[in-house]
Amino acid sequence: MIVLMIAEKPSLAQSIAKILSNNDLQSRKGFNNACSIHEWSGKFMNYQVRYKMTSVCGHVMSLDFVPKYNNWDKTDPSELFSGETLKKEATPNLKMPAFLEKEARGVDYLVLWLDCDREGENICFEVIDSVKHVLAKPNDNRNIFRAHFSSITEQDIKRAMNNLGKPNKNESLSVDARQELDLRIGCAFTRYQTRFFQGKYGDLDCNLVSYGPCQTPTLSFCVDRMDKIKSFKPETYWYLDVELQHSKTGQSFNVKWSRNHLFDKDVVYMFYNDLKQSSSALVTNVNLQEKTKQRPIALNTVEMLRAASAGLGMSPIHAMQIAEKLYTQGYISYPRTETTTYAANFNFKEVLVQQTKSSSWGSIAQDLLNGNMVNPRKGVDQGDHPPITPTSFASPEQLPGDLWRLYEFITKHFLATVSRDCKYEELTITFKIKSEEFSCCGKNTIENGWTELMPWKQIDFKEIPNLKKGESVQIGHIKVLEKQTNPPDYLTESELIGLMEKNGIGTDASIPVHINNICERNYVKLERDRRLVPTNLGVVLVHGYQRIDPELCLPKMRSQVEEQLNLIALGKANYRDVLKHTLRIFEQKFHFFVQNVSLMDSLFEDSFSSLSATGKPMSRCGKCRRFMKLVLSKPQRLYCEYCKDTYNLPQNGTIKLYRELKCPLDDFELLINSINKNLNHPFCPYCFNNPPFDDMKKGDGCINCSHPTCTHAFNSNALSKCFECQNGLLILDSTTPPKFRVICNNKLCKLIIILPDTLIKADVSDDLCENCDAPMLNIVYHKDKTPLENGQTSTTACLFCDNNLKVSIENYLKLANKKINFDRKKFTHKHKSAGGRRKKRVVHKNW
């Protein structure tokens, strides 16, 4: 019998396999080269079985629209609310469904070790759908199990193995609902906004003008704070500044007026004139209190992210990635949790014993073990995972950089939760000068308690004189000072995380993603102290939503959706009903938005320049023969102000005019996308946006064009099938003579073969090589550097057979450290004529 077990990440699979097999296992690499398979023998349900442990790499499938909806030009965004969707491979290069099917074929039991949250449950069912039909008993769900665990420790893994459950379909459906809602709503609004505003304004500096049901309320918090700052009007206030002097010690100290400050200058001066002749103040009360600063509650995800941003200077998404690495390596418990209370059976002693090895806090851990540990404060049990705690000891040598900094914080926080409270004395002395009261306050620490682990949270010592009730103190001075109220500061990441949690925007796992999105999409800029300052684009978007439909950017809508998704997860709401109801509401809002987009557009007009007013003349339009303008701000594009047409351009290089050459199909001037010094792709801006042939895709350049006679298309420049990727064609690149290269027209292939620098001319001949049937090259060498006999400079030669040219391929293989056994005939076409030694080149059908 065979038991197949699947984890969420390769490193997780290896760790679990080592624990369950007691390190007695054999490992092999899967055919997708991303996941390994670990095998060992053991017992399962009293049967002797063969275990196989492997993994996925996150989600197996993703949701997308069917291909007919992927063309923005031909699809009305409103159709996306009801358009057909499909599940496709999340990462096609990994071939994950095929890999899982191969490893699951004929197995008797399936045990799922995916992360124990809703996303993990969703991946469980993606795996089940991929392998169920090849199991030994395809229709028997009794042989499919779910392991529930919170840390990669031997105790937790073996406990999970001995208490297997079933995957939760309702939690998986709640994730399906969220994915579909975000896809349909986000794509509809984003496509409409992007096409509308990028078609009118040239300096937006963003690739997408996006909308997201969580992203936009997140941005709204930042803009609301900015609005408060901009609309803030400082008010002047006045207060009495009084300094007293202790006659015995000569110590001077300031006291605070009981009225604090007043906004009426005349009233403050009235009090000042009444008091200025006084020479002493009378002590009316001395109050000494012992106070405590409570230890923190157990750590959850939101508090970890806030602390990482405010204290460690890490972005939330980076902190989450670091926490996941610590978890998969077995150093901390599962980092996605909302719970802030420890389980009744949590083994504090085991964790404390591990931490006694530390040179930094080992003595504190030992002290806690010796009887000084206190019961942790009661937090909130959300019914998900336990709080975040260390699960094994680590040293700075084991964990470099940010891994150590976050591990150190998590460990110190855990120790602080079971340490004694911080105790301090607070001495408050009240004074009277005539009828007005003043006071001062001093603090002195009695016991640091948990703050010894976190010195930045210790009580600041403040000394004041030791006075008694009825004692008189000499007045040093009495002044009237003038100040102004200050505006609030921009939101920090830490404050934004707190607002998102309070208002139900996103989950503990998705909050970092939403904050990262508004930064990457140029809606906010990260400034000093990790404060989020909205950009002009971010402000205009939120103000536009507020004009048209404020609910589009308020947290209320998303919070209500999250409540419905939670009900699906609990089995209290129907998945289809929630989906249908929510989409109907947002579809109505979308149509209302489109009808009133002019209200937002007027804000864009005031803030951004029109396309006709931006950019520089670049190339001629094939329709009107006038110069089009190159708009350099994101996204790069061409704009014809006469035809009112906009043409998208490649975004990963420098756009240049290509020798004023024209496309034979549409008369547009050709451009070159210069990606680096060795890679230049010519393209027609019209064909780039409107592919003229069925085998071309939107975004393809000349090297992917199948025009039969154009000198820039692959029919005129192809040499053979690519021996690197075996999917593309090797193309002669002669865009920057006298530098000639051979490149692959497959966008994913990085092959670049640099031809000898002695060439001054090269083009593809109509003749074929006698040896390998590859098209020949017509080449001309520099007269002073020609390797040809008798000083000849021109010849027709084969790239793969000619001794002077094939060295370029050898240099590429050597430089790339490749070990490809290059078989010329395997990659070139096989057409041969009946009699002649030289053959006319034809385009091979397999090209």
N, C-alpha and C positions, 0 to 999 in steps of 0.2 A: 504494500500500500504506500501511496505517496501523499505527503502533505505539502502544499505550496503555501508559503507565507510571504506577504508583500508589505513592505514598508514604504514611507513617503519619500525617502531620500536614500541614495546608495550608502552614505556613511552611517545612517540609522540602521539599515539592514545589516551591515557588517557588525555593528555593536550588539544588536539583539542576537544575531547568530552566534557570536562568541560567547554570550552569556548562556544561551540555551544549550549550546553544544559543549560547554566547558572547554572551549578553544580547540576541540577535536573536530575539525571540519576541513573539507576540500573546497577550493574556490576556483571559479573559471569566469572568464569575461563573456558577457552576452554578445549576440551578433550586432547589436546597435552601438557597441563600444562605450556605452554610457553607464550600464548597470552590470553588476557582477552577480553571479549565482553561487551561493554558499550551500554546501550539502553535508549532511551527517545522518547518522542512524540514531533512532531513539524510540521512545514509547509515546503513543498518542491514544487516549481513551482505551488503555489496556491492550492496544495492538502494537506490534513491532512495525515501525514504519520507516520510510526514507524521507527525511525533511529536505525541502528546497526553500531557501530564503533569498528573495531578490527585492527589487524596489521599482517604483516609478520615479519620476523627477517632477513632482508637483502634479498639477492637473493633467490628466490623460487627454481630455477633450475640451474644446472651447465652443462657445455658441457664436454663430455668425449668421448673416443673411445669405440666402442662396445667391449664386453669382449674378443673377440678373439685376439685383439691387445694389451691386457694388459700384456701378457706374454712376457717379454723382450727377453727370450731365443728363442722363436719361431717366433718372428716378426722382419723382416728386417726394420730398422728405416726409410728407404726410402719409405716404404709403407704408412707411416703415413701422407705423403703429400696428399694422395688421399683416405686413409682408411675411412670407414664408421664411422660416429659419432652419438651420441644420446644425448638427453637432459635427465638428471636424477635429482633426488631430491638433492638439494644442501646440506641439512642436514637431512638425513633419519630419525634420531631420533625424529625430530619435527613433522613428518607426515604433513607437511604444505599443500600440494595439497589436501589431504583428509580433513583437517581442513577447508580450504577455501571453498571446495565444499559443505561441510555440512552447513556452515554458509550462503552460497550464494543460496542455493536451494530455488527456488521460489521467489526470491526478484525481485522487479520491476525496480530498478535503482541501478547502481554501480557508486560510486564516488571514484576516486583514489587520495589519499593524499601522494603519494610517493615523495621522495626528488626531487627537481626540477633541475636535471641535467641529463646527458645522461644515467647514470646508473639507475637513477630513472625511466626514460622513459622505459628502458629495463625491469625493474621489473614490470612496469605497464602491459606490454604485457605478462609477465609470469603469472601474476595474472589473466588477461583476459583469457588466454588459459586454466587455471585451473578451471575457474568457468563459462565460457560462456555457456556451454551446459546445465547448471542447472538453468539458469536465467528464469524468467517467459516468456521472449521473447528472446530465444537463438540467433536468427538471426538478431536482431534489434540493430545495433551499436549506434542508436540514444539515447539509454538509458544508455550509458556508458560515463562518464564525467571525466575530469581531473582538479584538483584544483592546481593553481599556486600560491605559497607563498614563502616568503624569511625569515620569522621569526615567532616564536610562540607567537605572541601578539594578543590580542583580535581584534585590528583594522585590522591587516593583515589577520588573519584567516577568519573573517567575510567578508572582502573584497573579498577574494578568493572564499568563498562560494557563494557570489552574482555574481561572474564573472567566472563561470565554463567554461572550454574549453574542448578540445579533446586531448588525448594522441598523441604524435608525433612518427609515425611509422619510419620515416627516421632516427631520432636520435637513436631509438632502434636498427635499422639495423646496424648503425655504431658501436654500442657496440657488436652486434653479430659478425660483421666482425673482430673486434679487438680480441675478445675471440677466434675465430677459428684460426686466424693467429698466435696468441701467443701459442695456444695449439699445432698446427701442427709443426710450426717452432721450438719452444722451445723443444718439446718432441723428435723430430727427432735428432736434434743436441745433446741434453742432453743424450739420450740413447746411441748414438754412442760413444760420448766422455767418458761417465762413464764406459761403458763396455771395451773400448779400453785401457784407462789409468789405471783404477783400476785393470784390469787384468794383468798389467805389473809392477806397482809401489806400494810399501807398505806403504809409509809415506806421502801420499797426505793429510791425516787428513781432509777429507770431505766425506760426504755421497753421494753427487752427484757432478759430474763435469759438471755443468749446463751451458747452453747458453740461453740468452733471448734477443729478439730484442731491448728491452729497457735496460735491466740489463747490457748487455755487453758494449754498448757505455758509460753507467754510470761508469762502472769500468775503461773503457779506459781513461776517464778524469783523474782519480786518478793515473793511471800508467803513463800517459803522463807527469804529474807534477813530478812524481818520476824520470822519465827518465831525465828531465831537471835538477833535483837536482844532480843526479848521474853523468851526463855528464858536469856539471858546472865546469869550470876551473877558480879559483879566479885570478883576476888581481890586481897587486899592483898599487896604485895611491898615489900621493902626493898633498898636498895643504898647503896654508899659513894660519897659526893660528895666528890671530891678536887680541890682547886685548887692548882696549882704556880705559883711566881713565879721568873722568870729574874733572877738577881742582877745581871747586867750591864745589862740594858735595863729592868728593873723591870716587864716585861710579865707579866701574869697570864693563865693559861689553864687550862681544865679538862681532866682526863684521864678516860678511861673504864676502869672496872674490868673485868678479863678475865672475871670470873664474871657480868658484866652485872647481874643482880639475883637475889635468892633469896626464896622464899616462907616461910622460917623466920626469924623476927625474932631469936631467940636466937643462931642461928649467925652472922647478920650482925653482931650486937653483940659476938660473940666475936672476929671479925676486927677490928672497930673498936677494941676494948680493947687488942688486940695492937699496933695501928698508931698509936694516938693520941699516943703519946709520941715518935714519930719526928719529926725536924726536916727531913729531906731525902730526896729520891728519886734513885736512881742510874739514869742512862741506860744501858740494856743493849743497845740495838740502834737503829740509824738506817738506814732503808731508803727510798731514793729510786727510784721507778719512773716510767718514761714509759708512759702509757696512751693508748688511743684510744677515742673514742666514735663508733661506726660510723655512716656516712651511712644514711638510710632506704632501704628497697627501694621499687620502683615502686608507685604508688598504685592500689589496687583500690577497689571500691564500699564494702565494709565499713569499711575504714580511713578513707575519706573521710567516711562518716556518723559514725563515732566522733569524728573530729577536729572536724567541724562542730558536734557537740553539745557536746563538752568545751571546745573552744577558741573557737568562734564563737557559742555559745548558740542554735544553730538546732535545731529538732526534726528528727528523721530524715526525716519525710515532707516537711517544708518544704525541707530540704537537697536531697532528691531532686528536687523540683519545680524548684528553682533550677538544679540540674545539668542537667536536661533542657532548660531554656530556653537555657542556655549552649551545649549541644550543638546544638540546632536552629538557633541563630544562628551556628553555625560557630566558636565560640571554644574549645571543648574537644572531645576525642574522646568516643566513646560511653561514658556514665557507668555502665553496668551490666556489670561484669566481675569475675571472681574471680582473674584472672591478675596476678601481681606481678613479671613479668620481661619486659623489652623484647625485641621480635623481633630476630633477627640483622641484618636489613636496615633497622632503624629509622634514620631520618635525623635524628640529633641536631643536626647543624650547621644544618639548615633551621629548626628550632624555636629554637635559640639566637640565630640571626641576627635573627629576628622580635623577640625579647625585648630586644635591645640598644637598642631605642627607648624603653624604660621609664626614667623619671626615678628610680625607686626601686631597681631591680635591674639596670638596663642595663649598669652598669660591671662587675657580677659576671658577667653573660652574656658580655660582651666578653672578660673575663679568662679565662673557660673556653674561648672560641674561640682565644685566643692561646696555647693549649697547656697550660692548667692543668686541663682536663677529664680525669676519671678514668673508668675503666670502671664501670658500675653494678654493684651487688651482684646475685648470682644469686637470683632469686625462684622462684616456682612458675608453670609454664605449665599452665593448666587447659584449654587448647584452645578457649577462647571468644574474647573480644575482647582487644585489647592493653590495657595499663594506661591509666589516665586521664592525659592530658597536654594542655597548651594546644596549639591548632592554629592560632591567629592572635593577633596582638597586640591588646590592648585597654587603654584608659586609664580612670581613674575617671569621666571625663566621659561615656564611652560606656556604661558599666555602672553604673547607680545602686544604692545600698544593698547588699542582700545578694548581688546578682549580682556586684558587684565584690569583696566580701569572700571569697566562695567561689572566684572566679577567681584572686584573689591567692594564696590558700592553695594551690590546685592548681599554679599556676605556680612558686611558691617551692618546693613539694615536688619538682616535676620538676627544678629547678635543683639542689636539694640532693642528689638521687640521683646526679648526675654531678660533685659537688664533692668536694674532699678531706675525709678524716675529720677530726674534731676531735681535736687532740692536747693532752694536759695532763700535768703532773707531779703525782705523789701522794707526799707525804713522810709516812712513818709512823715515829714515835718510840716505843720501848717503854721503860718505866720499871719499877723494882722498889723497893717499900717493904717491907723485910724479905723475906718469902717471897711476897708478893702482887704480881701484874703489873698494870700500867696502861698505857694507850697513848693517843696523840692523833694526829690525821691532818690534814694540810693539803693544799690543792689549788691549783694555779696553771696557768692556761691558757698553752700554748705557741703554738698556732695554732687560731683559731676554726673554720676550715674551713667546713663546711656550716651550722654553727650561727650563722654571721653572717647567714644568711637567716632563721633562726628564733631570735631572741634569747632567747625563753622556754625554750629547750632548752640554753642555754649552761651551762658548768660554773660553779658558784658558787665564787668565790674565797674561800679560807679560809687565813688567815696563822697560822703557829705559829713559835716561835723556832727559830733555826738552832743546833742543839745537836750535840755530838759524843759518840760512845760513851765511857763512863767518866766523863762529866761529872756533877756533882751539882747538883741543883736544889732550891731551898728550898721547903718545903711551906707553902702559905698557910693552908689549913684542911683538916680531914677531918671530914665529917659523915655521919650516917646519915639518909637521907631515906625517907619512906614515900609510896607511890603505890598506885593501883589499876589493874587492867587495864580496858580500854575495850571496849565492844561494837563490832562492825562497824557501818558506816553503811548507810543504805538504798542500793539499787542506783542508779547513775546510768544515763542512757540509753546512754552509751558502754559501760559495763560490761555492760548487758543485751544490746546488739548483739553484743558479744564472746561471751557465753554462748550466744546463739542460733546464731551461726556455728559455734561449737565443737560444739554438740549437734545440728546439722543441722535446725534449726527454720526453715522458710521459705527463701527464696532471696534473693540480693542485692537483687532488685527488691521482694520482698514483705515483708521484715523491717520497713521503715518503716511499712507499712500495719498490721501486727499490733500494733506499739507504739502507733500512733495509735488503733487500735480499743479497746485496754484503757483508754486515757485518756478517749476520748469516751463510752464506755459506763459510766463512773463506777466502774471497778474499781480504778483507781489515780489518785492526784492528783500533779501535777507540782509539786514543792516547790523550795526553794533549791538552787542548784548543779545544777539539772535532775535531781534525785533523785526516784525513783518510789516514793511511799508508798501501799501498798494501802489501799483503803477497807474499811469493815466488810463491804460486800457482796462485794468481791473475796476477802477472807479467808475468809468463810463458804463461798463456792463452792468454793475450793480445798480447804479442810478437809473439806467434804462429799464431794468426789470421792475424797479420800484415805481416808475412812471406807468408801466403797462399793466403789470400784475405782481404786486409785492410778494404774493405767496410763492412765486418762482424762486425767490432768494431767501425767504424766511425759513427758519428751522422747523416750523410747525408741520409743514407738509411732509418732509422726510421723516420726522419723528413719528407721525401717524402711520406712514408706510412701514417703518421699522416695527411698530407695534403689531401690525398685521402679519409681518413676516415671523415675528415671535410666536404668534398664534398658530401659524402653519407648523412651525417647529414643534409646538406642543400638541399638535393634532386637534386643535380647537377651531381651525378655520380651513376651508377648502382651498387648495392651491389654485385651481382654475378660477374660482370665484374672485379671489383676491387679485389675481392677475388681470382679469377682465375689468373689474371695477376700477382699479388704479389706472390702467391704460386708458379707459374711457375718460377719466378726469383729466389726465395729462394731454390727451388728444384735443379735448375742448380748449384747454389752455394754450396749446400750440396754435390752433387756428385763430384764437383771439390775439395771440402774440403777433402772428403774421399780419393780421388786419391792422394792427396798431404799431407796427415796427417803426413807422415814421417818428414816433415819440422818442425812441432810442436813437434813431438816425440823426435827429437834430443835435443830440449830444455829441455824436461822432463828428458831425460837421464842425462843431465848435472846437474840437480837440485834435483833429487829424487833418492832414492835407489830402486833397483829391489825387487820384492817380495821375491826372493830366498835369498836376503841379509838382510831381515828384519824378525822380529817376533822371537818366541821361539817355540821349539818342544812341541806339545800338545797331539795329538792322532794319532793312526795309520789309514792310508788310507785303505779302503776295497778292493782296486784294486791291489796296489803294496805291501801292508803290511809294508810300510815305514812310518816314522813319518811325519805328516803334521805340518806346522808352523802356530801358532796363530799370526795374524797381529793385533796389538792392536789399531793402529791409525784408525780414522774414514774412512770408516766403518769397524768394526771388521769383520774379515773373516779368513778362513783357506786356506792355500795354500800348495799344493803338488808339490814340485819342480821336482819330477820325472815324474808324470803324466801330469804336467803343468795345473792342474785343480784348480779353485778357488771356494770356497763354502761360500756363505753368512751366517752370524750368526745373532742371536737376538742382537739388539743394546741397550737394556735397562737394562743390568745386567752384572754380572761377569761370565765368562765362565770357567768351571772346568771340569776335567775328571771325569766320573761317574763309579768308581770302576773297570775300565778296562772291563766293560761289552760291548757286541757287539750286533748290530742289526741283528736279524735272517734273514733279507731279503738281506742285502748287505755286511755284515761283517765289516762295519765301527764301530769303537769304539764310544760308547754313550758319550754324554757330558751333563752337567747340566748348565742351565742358572739360576744363583742365583740372583733373583731380590731384595730380602731383606731377613731378617733372618727367615721369615715365609713363603717364597714363592720360591720354586725351581722347575724348569721345565726340566725334562730330554728330550733329543731329539737326533735323529740321523742326523749328518750333511748332509748326502746324501739325506735322505727322506725330510729333511727340505727344500731342494732346488728342489727335484724331487719327488713330492708326489706319493706314490706307489698305492694309492687307489683313486677311483673317488670322494669319500666323504671327502677326505683330501684336504686342500688348501696349497699352497706354504707358508711356514713359520709356519706350524703346528708342534707341538712336539708330543711326545709319548702319551700324554693324549688325543690327538685327532685322534690317529691312530686306525683303525678298524681291525687290524690284529687279527685273531680268537684265536691264542694261545700264543702270546707274552706276557710275564708277565708284560711288561711295558705299554701295550695298554689299552684302556679304557674297553675292554671286560673283562679284568682280574681284574680291579680295580674300576669299577663303582658300586655305591651303590643305587642311585636313580636319578630321575630328580631333578634339582636344584630348591629349593623352593624360592630362592631369585630372580633369573632372569627368571625362567621357560623355559629357552632355552637350557641351558647346562646340563651337568651331574655332580653329586657329585662324586669325585674321591678320593680314599685313596692315600695320598702322604706319601710314606715311604722312601723317598730318603735320609733323614738325621736321621736315628735311633740314639738314642731312642726317638727322637721327631717325633711325628706323627700328621698329619693334614688331614683335608678333605677340598678339594678345588673344585672349579667349572672349567670345561674345556672350558667355554665360555670366551674368552679373555676380553670381556667387563665387566664381572662380577667380583666383588672384594671380593666375599665370601671366608673367611678362618675360618674354625672351628678347634681350637687347642684341640687335645685329651689330656686326663689326663697325667701328667708327670710321673705317676707311671708305665706306660707301658714300656716294654723293647722290645716287638715284636708285630707286627700286620700285618695281611694280610687278603684278602677277601676270605671267604669260598665259597664252591660250594653250601652250604645249604642255604635255605631261611627261614626267620622268620615266625613263625606260625601266628603271629598277623597281620603283615603288608606286608608280602611277599618281604621285602627287603633282599638283600644278607647279610648274617651274617659275622662277623669278627672273625677270629681266633686270640686271643690276649693272651699275657703272661705278667703278672704283676711282678714287682720287689718283691723278696721274703720278703723283710722287709716292703713293703708298700701295699701288696695285700689287697683288700677289701673283698675278697672271704672268704667263711666260711672254717673253719678247716685249714687255712693257705694255701689253694690251690692257685696256681699261674696262671694256664692256664684254658681257657674256650672259648666257642663260644657264642658270644653275638651280639645283634642287636643295632646298633648305635641309633636308634630311640625309642627303647623300654626298653633297659637295663638301670636301674637306675644309674649305675655307669658311663655310657657313654653319655646318653642323656643330662646330665648336661652340656656337652660341647656345645650343641646346644643352651641351655638356656643361657649360658654365652655369646655366640656370639650375640644372640638377644638383651640381656641386654646391652652389650658393644656397639653395633651398634645402640642402641636406636630404635630398630625395633618393630613394632606392627603387626607381621605376625601371623595370626591364622594358625598354622602349622597343616596340615592334612596329616598324613603319607601316607594314602592309595591313596591320590590324586596324589602323586608324585612317587609312586613305582609301579612296574609292577604287573599284576593280574594273572599271570600263576599259576594254582593249579593242582596238580595231582589228579587222581580219588580217591585214597584211603589213601595214606600215610599222616602222620602228618608233615613229613619233606620233602621238595621239592628240587629237584636239580635246581640250578639257571640257567636261560637262559637269553640271551640278548633280552630284550623286543623290539618289532618291532617299538615302538614309540621312542625308544632311538636313 
